[in-house]
Amino acid sequence: MLKSSTRRWIAGLGVAGAFVAAAATPAAADPVDEVLLYFPDTTVALGEHGKDASAKLFTRVNSQFHDATVRYDYRSLAGKVKLKALSEADDCETPEEGVLLCREHSPIYVDETYGASLTELNISATDEAQAGDAGELRISFRVGNLEKATYTSHLQVGEGVDLATGPDAKFDLKPGDSFTAPVTVVNAGKTTVDGVIAYFDNDYAIRAVDRFSNCLYAGESIVACEFDEKIPAGEARSVTFDYQLGKDTYAPGSQYGNIRFMTPADFEDLIEQRARSGAKTAKHGTGPKLTLTEASAKAARSVQTDTDRSNDFWNMSIDVGGKNGADLEAIGAELTGKVGAEVTARVGLRNNGPATLDRHRADSQVTFVDVTLPAGTRAVEVPENCAPFKGDGTKLTDGGKPGAPAYRCFPGVFAKAGEELTNELRLRIEEIVPGASGTVTINAPCECTGGFKDDLKPANDTAKILLTATGGQGGGDGGSLPITGESTALIAGIGALLLAAGVGGYVVARRRKTRFVA
């Protein structure tokens, strides 16, 4: 079964931004030789057990490495920070202070989409460290005597605090409804918190109403708010956010959102990754400043006080009532060319609305698109998210393989109302068959996760691919289009993408050749 049917199309576009700068490999490089390495920027607390993290390895194709070693060089923080393998079973040693060398005795298998995690490490501050100590972590991945990839991450030491949040909230709404969400953050530790950041992971349907000057926005989505108020130990502060549920929200259904409260230093670790991601630039609002207010003792007592990071999150769930569906329309193509010419068929779907389809939390495809080529043509270039198809969901192979008469394409997990999602298939005209035509069928049945079964107008779920013989060289420019359009930018601006662990989405996106058109 094709991996694309379960790929996280969205997950990773934010965090994977570290690779935009790192992937300086020439376009003509052998995919087998292209290896990308990543390690998150990390802030560790004084007097604590530290944080656990691991380097991630990515390749453009499924790969396996033998006789691998990873060198972690943190000599700029020698004596201040210590790295060690989390498991005693890992073969790691310290050849000199500030260097950790780990050997991978078993082969490392790297999935082309999800990558591979290397030795899990614990990073902790030593007794000699002070808040504000900072330096670089330089990582080198070697196979035998050959260096395959390097990456430099930022490490720093900070004062440990414990932030917790108030009780979760639930709402019953309809598309277009406005609502307010009061949130409480508590300093559950013993040290005064010097400023907090609220970092948002809201579904696309949850739109920000205000534009506060100390908050960051991407499109209609709120990304983060920075509060400079100090919160003494044991005290709580509250803030209320105004939202509107988008008029294009699918109904009936459910929407979700959360806020993670973090220190400014932890936010810097995260936002630096976002800045390198190529995600839509978040901008400060132009309105008044949003401030925290003192919360009642009752609110403070209602929250957890342990230091588990899971209590940093405030969650809201929305039951969406009413009826607001979507009409997905198939997009065919009209091609012209002579025998021997190559033409490009841009096929797929358009969401005529009124509702946007957003399946990123479920990680399921909004629909499935079956493409049958006109007789006499042969596919010579196919996107990775289109796979040879023989009519039943069990006959799929890995995507991107040319030469098949029919393909099933996987457009992703998000289809905005008013936008097209299309793929380009490069076809060679091998003979002219009078009257021959191909078809594009959306909402195709599949015994798998995802798909759309409640289309408002099933009559337009099929379109034709028509081929007309000419004396010219055929249509199409032979090029492939990158992911573009407002939907990509908006989704990339949502906080969920940075909090997601996956980074393989970047590698997938580079090859997908899916086009969004407003």
C-alpha positions as CSV (number, residue, x, y, z in Angstrom):
1,M,0.0,0.0,0.0
2,L,1.3,3.4,-0.9
3,K,2.9,5.3,2.0
4,S,1.4,8.6,0.6
5,S,-2.0,7.5,1.8
6,T,-0.9,7.9,5.4
7,R,1.8,10.6,5.0
8,R,1.6,13.6,7.3
9,W,1.3,16.2,4.5
10,I,1.1,19.0,7.0
11,A,3.2,17.8,9.9
12,G,6.7,19.1,9.7
13,L,6.4,22.1,7.4
14,G,7.1,24.3,10.3
15,V,9.8,22.5,12.3
16,A,11.4,21.2,9.1
17,G,12.3,24.7,8.2
18,A,15.7,24.1,9.7
19,F,16.4,22.1,6.6
20,V,15.6,25.0,4.2
21,A,18.9,26.5,5.2
22,A,20.6,23.2,5.7
23,A,19.6,21.7,2.3
24,A,22.2,23.4,0.2
25,T,22.6,20.3,-1.8
26,P,22.7,21.0,-5.6
27,A,19.4,20.1,-7.3
28,A,21.2,17.5,-9.5
29,A,22.6,15.6,-6.4
30,D,21.9,11.9,-6.3
31,P,18.8,11.4,-4.0
32,V,20.6,8.5,-2.3
33,D,23.5,10.8,-1.3
34,E,21.3,13.6,0.0
35,V,21.2,13.3,3.9
36,L,19.8,16.0,6.2
37,L,20.5,16.2,9.9
38,Y,18.5,18.1,12.5
39,F,18.7,18.8,16.3
40,P,16.4,21.3,18.1
41,D,17.7,24.4,19.8
42,T,17.4,23.6,23.5
43,T,17.3,25.5,26.8
44,V,18.1,23.5,30.0
45,A,17.3,24.5,33.5
46,L,19.7,24.9,36.4
47,G,19.5,22.2,39.1
48,E,17.2,20.0,37.1
49,H,17.5,16.6,35.4
50,G,17.8,18.3,32.0
51,K,15.9,17.7,28.8
52,D,15.9,14.6,26.5
53,A,16.3,15.1,22.8
54,S,17.6,13.2,19.8
55,A,19.0,14.1,16.4
56,K,16.8,13.4,13.4
57,L,18.1,12.0,10.1
58,F,16.3,12.5,6.7
59,T,16.9,11.3,3.2
60,R,15.0,11.8,-0.1
61,V,14.6,8.1,-0.6
62,N,14.3,5.1,1.8
63,S,17.9,4.5,2.9
64,Q,20.0,2.3,5.2
65,F,23.3,3.1,6.8
66,H,25.9,0.8,8.3
67,D,28.9,1.5,10.5
68,A,27.6,5.0,11.5
69,T,28.9,7.3,14.1
70,V,27.6,10.6,15.4
71,R,29.9,13.2,17.0
72,Y,28.4,15.9,19.3
73,D,30.7,18.8,19.9
74,Y,29.6,21.2,22.7
75,R,33.1,22.4,23.7
76,S,31.8,26.0,23.7
77,L,29.8,24.9,26.9
78,A,32.4,22.5,28.3
79,G,32.0,22.3,32.0
80,K,28.6,24.1,31.9
81,V,26.5,21.5,30.1
82,K,26.7,17.7,29.9
83,L,25.5,15.4,27.2
84,K,25.0,11.7,27.8
85,A,23.1,8.8,26.2
86,L,19.8,8.2,27.8
87,S,20.2,4.5,27.7
88,E,23.2,2.6,29.1
89,A,22.8,0.2,26.2
90,D,24.0,2.9,23.7
91,D,27.6,2.9,22.8
92,C,28.7,6.4,23.6
93,E,32.0,7.7,25.0
94,T,33.6,11.1,25.8
95,P,37.0,11.2,24.0
96,E,37.5,14.8,25.4
97,E,35.6,17.2,27.5
98,G,32.7,18.7,25.6
99,V,32.6,15.9,23.0
100,L,30.3,12.9,22.9
101,L,30.9,10.2,20.3
102,C,28.1,7.6,19.7
103,R,28.4,4.5,17.5
104,E,25.4,2.9,15.9
105,H,26.1,-0.9,15.7
106,S,22.8,-1.8,14.1
107,P,21.9,-0.5,10.6
108,I,20.0,2.8,10.6
109,Y,16.9,2.6,8.5
110,V,15.7,6.1,7.3
111,D,12.1,6.3,6.1
112,E,11.9,8.9,3.3
113,T,8.9,10.6,4.9
114,Y,9.4,10.2,8.7
115,G,13.2,10.0,8.8
116,A,14.9,8.3,11.7
117,S,15.8,9.2,15.3
118,L,19.4,8.7,16.4
119,T,20.6,8.0,20.0
120,E,18.4,9.8,22.5
121,L,20.4,12.1,24.7
122,N,20.0,13.8,28.0
123,I,21.2,17.4,28.1
124,S,21.7,18.9,31.6
125,A,23.4,21.8,33.3
126,T,26.4,21.2,35.6
127,D,26.9,22.8,39.0
128,E,29.3,25.2,37.3
129,A,26.6,26.6,35.0
130,Q,24.9,29.9,35.4
131,A,21.7,31.2,33.8
132,G,22.6,32.8,30.5
133,D,25.4,30.5,29.6
134,A,25.1,29.7,25.9
135,G,26.9,28.0,23.1
136,E,26.7,25.8,20.0
137,L,26.2,22.1,19.6
138,R,27.9,20.9,16.4
139,I,26.8,17.5,15.2
140,S,28.5,15.4,12.5
141,F,27.0,12.2,11.1
142,R,29.5,9.8,9.5
143,V,29.2,6.5,7.7
144,G,32.5,4.7,7.9
145,N,35.2,7.4,7.2
146,L,32.8,9.6,5.1
147,E,31.0,12.6,6.6
148,K,27.4,12.5,5.3
149,A,25.8,15.4,7.1
150,T,26.4,18.2,9.7
151,Y,24.2,20.5,11.7
152,T,24.7,23.2,14.3
153,S,22.2,23.8,17.1
154,H,22.0,26.3,19.9
155,L,22.2,25.4,23.6
156,Q,21.7,27.7,26.6
157,V,21.1,27.5,30.3
158,G,18.2,29.1,32.1
159,E,16.5,29.2,35.5
160,G,13.9,26.5,36.0
161,V,10.2,27.4,36.5
162,D,7.0,25.5,36.3
163,L,4.0,26.9,34.4
164,A,0.6,25.3,34.6
165,T,-2.8,26.2,33.2
166,G,-6.4,26.5,34.2
167,P,-9.2,24.0,33.3
168,D,-9.9,23.2,29.7
169,A,-13.0,24.6,27.9
170,K,-15.7,23.3,25.7
171,F,-18.0,25.2,23.3
172,D,-21.1,24.5,21.3
173,L,-21.1,26.8,18.2
174,K,-22.2,27.2,14.6
175,P,-20.1,28.5,11.6
176,G,-19.7,32.2,11.9
177,D,-20.3,32.4,15.7
178,S,-18.1,34.6,17.9
179,F,-16.9,33.4,21.3
180,T,-14.5,34.3,24.1
181,A,-11.9,32.0,25.7
182,P,-10.7,32.9,29.2
183,V,-7.4,31.2,30.1
184,T,-5.5,31.1,33.4
185,V,-1.7,30.5,33.7
186,V,-0.2,29.6,37.1
187,N,3.3,29.8,38.4
188,A,3.4,26.4,40.1
189,G,7.1,26.6,40.9
190,K,9.2,28.4,43.5
191,T,10.8,31.0,41.4
192,T,9.2,34.2,40.0
193,V,8.4,33.8,36.3
194,D,9.8,36.7,34.3
195,G,7.4,36.9,31.4
196,V,5.5,34.2,29.6
197,I,4.6,33.3,26.0
198,A,1.3,31.9,24.9
199,Y,1.8,29.8,21.8
200,F,-1.3,28.7,19.9
201,D,-2.2,25.5,18.1
202,N,-5.7,26.3,16.7
203,D,-7.5,24.6,13.9
204,Y,-7.8,26.7,10.7
205,A,-11.5,27.4,11.5
206,I,-10.7,29.2,14.7
207,R,-10.0,32.8,13.7
208,A,-8.5,35.6,15.8
209,V,-10.7,38.7,16.1
210,D,-8.3,41.2,17.6
211,R,-4.8,42.3,16.5
212,F,-2.9,43.0,19.7
213,S,0.5,44.7,19.4
214,N,2.2,42.1,21.5
215,C,0.8,39.1,19.6
216,L,2.0,37.5,16.3
217,Y,-0.5,36.7,13.5
218,A,-0.3,34.7,10.2
219,G,-3.3,35.5,8.1
220,E,-6.4,35.1,10.4
221,S,-4.6,32.8,12.7
222,I,-3.0,33.9,16.0
223,V,0.5,32.4,16.4
224,A,1.8,33.7,19.8
225,C,1.4,36.4,22.4
226,E,4.2,37.8,24.6
227,F,3.5,39.0,28.1
228,D,6.2,40.8,30.0
229,E,4.4,40.7,33.4
230,K,6.2,38.9,36.3
231,I,4.3,36.1,38.0
232,P,5.4,35.4,41.6
233,A,5.5,31.8,42.8
234,G,2.1,30.4,43.6
235,E,0.2,33.2,41.9
236,A,-2.0,33.0,38.8
237,R,-2.8,35.4,35.9
238,S,-5.7,35.3,33.4
239,V,-6.3,36.6,29.9
240,T,-9.3,36.4,27.5
241,F,-9.0,35.8,23.8
242,D,-11.7,36.7,21.3
243,Y,-12.4,34.3,18.4
244,Q,-14.7,33.7,15.6
245,L,-15.5,30.4,14.1
246,G,-15.0,30.8,10.3
247,K,-18.1,30.9,8.1
248,D,-16.4,28.2,6.0
249,T,-16.2,25.8,8.9
250,Y,-17.6,22.3,8.0
251,A,-20.7,21.4,9.9
252,P,-21.7,19.3,11.7
253,G,-18.2,18.6,13.1
254,S,-15.6,19.4,15.7
255,Q,-12.7,21.9,16.0
256,Y,-9.9,22.0,18.5
257,G,-7.3,24.4,19.8
258,N,-4.8,24.7,22.5
259,I,-2.3,27.2,24.0
260,R,1.0,26.2,25.4
261,F,2.6,28.5,27.9
262,M,6.3,28.7,27.9
263,T,9.2,30.9,28.9
264,P,10.7,33.5,26.5
265,A,13.8,31.4,26.2
266,D,11.9,28.3,25.2
267,F,9.9,30.3,22.7
268,E,13.2,31.6,21.2
269,D,14.2,28.0,20.6
270,L,10.9,27.4,18.8
271,I,10.5,30.6,16.8
272,E,14.0,30.3,15.4
273,Q,13.0,27.1,13.8
274,R,9.9,28.7,12.4
275,A,11.8,31.6,11.0
276,R,14.0,29.2,9.0
277,S,11.0,27.2,7.8
278,G,9.8,29.4,5.0
279,A,6.4,29.4,6.7
280,K,4.3,32.6,6.2
281,T,5.9,35.4,8.2
282,A,4.0,36.1,11.4
283,K,3.4,39.8,12.0
284,H,2.7,41.8,15.1
285,G,-0.8,43.3,15.4
286,T,-1.4,47.1,15.2
287,G,-3.9,47.3,18.0
288,P,-3.5,47.9,21.8
289,K,-1.4,45.7,24.1
290,L,-2.9,42.6,25.6
291,T,-2.1,42.2,29.3
292,L,-2.5,39.6,32.0
293,T,-4.8,40.2,35.0
294,E,-4.7,38.7,38.4
295,A,-6.7,35.6,38.8
296,S,-8.7,34.6,41.8
297,A,-7.4,32.1,44.3
298,K,-10.1,29.7,43.3
299,A,-8.8,29.6,39.7
300,A,-5.3,29.1,41.0
301,R,-6.3,26.1,43.1
302,S,-8.1,24.5,40.2
303,V,-4.9,23.7,38.2
304,Q,-2.2,21.1,38.5
305,T,1.0,22.0,40.2
306,D,3.5,19.3,39.1
307,T,6.4,20.1,36.8
308,D,5.3,17.8,34.0
309,R,5.4,19.7,30.8
310,S,1.9,18.3,29.9
311,N,0.4,20.9,32.3
312,D,1.7,23.7,30.1
313,F,-1.2,23.2,27.7
314,W,-4.7,24.7,27.8
315,N,-7.2,22.9,25.5
316,M,-10.5,23.9,24.0
317,S,-12.9,21.7,22.0
318,I,-15.8,23.0,19.9
319,D,-18.8,21.0,18.8
320,V,-19.9,22.6,15.5
321,G,-23.7,22.4,14.9
322,G,-25.8,23.2,11.8
323,K,-25.2,22.2,8.2
324,N,-22.4,23.6,6.1
325,G,-21.0,21.2,3.5
326,A,-18.6,21.2,0.5
327,D,-18.8,20.6,-3.2
328,L,-15.6,19.1,-4.6
329,E,-15.4,19.3,-8.4
330,A,-13.1,17.3,-10.6
331,I,-10.7,19.2,-12.9
332,G,-9.8,17.5,-16.2
333,A,-7.5,18.7,-19.0
334,E,-7.5,19.5,-22.7
335,L,-4.2,18.5,-24.3
336,T,-2.8,19.1,-27.8
337,G,0.2,17.7,-29.5
338,K,1.6,15.4,-32.2
339,V,3.0,11.9,-31.9
340,G,6.3,12.0,-29.9
341,A,5.5,15.3,-28.1
342,E,5.3,15.5,-24.3
343,V,2.4,17.4,-22.8
344,T,1.5,18.3,-19.2
345,A,-1.9,17.3,-17.7
346,R,-2.8,19.5,-14.7
347,V,-5.6,17.5,-13.1
348,G,-7.2,17.4,-9.6
349,L,-10.1,19.1,-7.9
350,R,-11.6,22.4,-6.8
351,N,-13.4,23.0,-3.6
352,N,-16.4,25.1,-4.5
353,G,-17.3,25.4,-0.8
354,P,-19.0,26.7,1.1
355,A,-17.0,24.8,3.7
356,T,-13.2,24.2,3.9
357,L,-12.1,20.6,4.5
358,D,-9.4,20.4,7.2
359,R,-8.2,16.9,8.1
360,H,-4.7,17.7,9.5
361,R,-5.4,16.5,13.0
362,A,-6.7,13.2,11.8
363,D,-3.9,12.9,9.3
364,S,-6.3,11.7,6.7
365,Q,-6.7,12.6,3.0
366,V,-9.6,15.0,2.2
367,T,-10.4,12.8,-0.8
368,F,-8.8,10.4,-3.4
369,V,-8.3,11.3,-7.0
370,D,-8.2,8.6,-9.7
371,V,-6.7,9.5,-13.0
372,T,-7.0,7.3,-16.1
373,L,-4.8,8.4,-19.0
374,P,-6.1,8.7,-22.6
375,A,-5.3,5.7,-24.8
376,G,-2.1,6.3,-26.8
377,T,-0.3,8.3,-24.1
378,R,2.3,7.2,-21.6
379,A,3.2,8.9,-18.3
380,V,6.9,9.9,-18.2
381,E,6.9,12.0,-15.1
382,V,4.5,11.6,-12.1
383,P,4.4,13.3,-8.7
384,E,5.3,11.4,-5.6
385,N,1.8,11.6,-4.3
386,C,0.3,9.8,-7.4
387,A,0.7,6.0,-7.6
388,P,0.0,3.4,-10.2
389,F,-3.5,2.1,-9.7
390,K,-5.4,-0.9,-11.1
391,G,-8.9,-0.3,-9.7
392,D,-8.9,-1.7,-6.1
393,G,-7.1,-0.1,-3.2
394,T,-4.7,-3.0,-2.8
395,K,-2.9,-2.6,-6.1
396,L,-1.0,0.6,-5.3
397,T,2.8,0.8,-5.3
398,D,5.1,3.6,-4.3
399,G,4.3,7.0,-5.9
400,G,6.0,8.8,-8.7
401,K,6.6,5.7,-11.0
402,P,5.9,6.4,-14.7
403,G,4.5,4.1,-17.3
404,A,1.1,3.1,-15.7
405,P,-2.2,3.7,-17.5
406,A,-3.9,4.9,-14.3
407,Y,-3.0,6.6,-11.1
408,R,-4.5,7.3,-7.7
409,C,-3.4,10.7,-6.3
410,F,-3.5,11.9,-2.7
411,P,-4.1,15.6,-2.6
412,G,-3.4,16.1,1.1
413,V,-5.3,16.9,4.3
414,F,-6.5,20.4,3.6
415,A,-8.8,21.8,0.9
416,K,-9.8,25.5,1.3
417,A,-13.1,26.7,-0.1
418,G,-12.5,28.4,-3.4
419,E,-9.1,26.8,-4.1
420,E,-7.8,24.2,-6.5
421,L,-5.6,21.3,-5.6
422,T,-3.9,19.9,-8.7
423,N,-1.1,17.7,-9.8
424,E,0.9,17.8,-13.0
425,L,1.5,14.5,-14.9
426,R,3.9,14.7,-17.9
427,L,2.6,12.5,-20.7
428,R,4.2,11.4,-24.0
429,I,1.9,11.0,-27.0
430,E,2.9,7.7,-28.5
431,E,0.0,7.4,-30.9
432,I,-3.2,9.2,-31.8
433,V,-6.3,7.1,-31.0
434,P,-9.4,8.8,-32.4
435,G,-12.0,9.5,-29.8
436,A,-9.8,8.4,-26.9
437,S,-10.0,10.3,-23.6
438,G,-9.0,9.9,-20.0
439,T,-10.9,10.6,-16.8
440,V,-10.4,12.3,-13.5
441,T,-12.6,10.9,-10.7
442,I,-12.6,12.5,-7.3
443,N,-14.1,11.1,-4.1
444,A,-13.1,7.7,-5.4
445,P,-13.9,4.9,-2.9
446,C,-11.0,3.5,-0.9
447,E,-10.9,1.0,1.9
448,C,-8.5,3.2,3.9
449,T,-8.5,6.1,6.2
450,G,-9.8,9.4,4.8
451,G,-11.9,10.3,1.8
452,F,-15.0,12.5,1.4
453,K,-18.4,10.8,1.1
454,D,-20.8,13.7,1.6
455,D,-20.2,15.8,-1.5
456,L,-22.9,18.3,-2.2
457,K,-22.8,17.7,-6.0
458,P,-21.7,14.2,-6.9
459,A,-22.5,14.9,-10.5
460,N,-19.3,16.9,-11.1
461,D,-17.0,14.4,-9.5
462,T,-15.8,13.2,-12.9
463,A,-14.0,15.2,-15.6
464,K,-12.4,14.2,-18.9
465,I,-8.8,14.4,-20.2
466,L,-9.1,15.2,-23.9
467,L,-6.3,14.8,-26.4
468,T,-6.3,16.6,-29.8
469,A,-3.7,15.8,-32.5
470,T,-1.8,18.7,-34.0
471,G,1.3,19.3,-36.1
472,G,3.1,21.2,-33.3
473,Q,5.1,20.1,-30.4
474,G,2.3,19.9,-27.9
475,G,1.4,21.9,-24.9
476,G,2.9,22.2,-21.5
477,D,6.2,23.7,-20.4
478,G,7.7,20.6,-18.9
479,G,8.3,22.2,-15.6
480,S,6.8,21.2,-12.2
481,L,5.1,23.7,-9.9
482,P,5.9,24.1,-6.2
483,I,3.3,24.2,-3.5
484,T,1.8,27.6,-3.7
485,G,-1.3,29.5,-2.7
486,E,-2.9,30.9,0.4
487,S,-3.8,27.6,2.0
488,T,-0.1,26.5,2.3
489,A,0.9,29.8,3.9
490,L,-2.0,29.9,6.3
491,I,-1.5,26.3,7.5
492,A,2.3,26.9,7.8
493,G,1.6,29.8,10.1
494,I,-0.4,27.7,12.6
495,G,1.4,26.8,15.8
496,A,0.6,23.1,15.5
497,L,3.2,22.7,12.9
498,L,6.1,23.7,15.1
499,L,4.9,21.6,18.0
500,A,4.6,18.5,15.8
501,A,7.6,16.3,15.9
502,G,7.6,15.3,12.3
503,V,10.0,17.0,9.9
504,G,9.7,14.8,6.9
505,G,7.0,16.9,5.4
506,Y,9.7,19.2,4.0
507,V,11.3,16.4,2.1
508,V,7.8,15.3,0.8
509,A,6.8,18.8,-0.1
510,R,9.9,19.3,-2.3
511,R,8.8,16.4,-4.5
512,R,5.1,16.5,-4.3
513,K,4.4,18.9,-7.2
514,T,0.9,19.7,-5.8
515,R,-0.4,23.0,-6.9
516,F,-2.8,25.3,-5.0
517,V,-4.6,28.0,-6.9
518,A,-6.9,30.6,-5.3
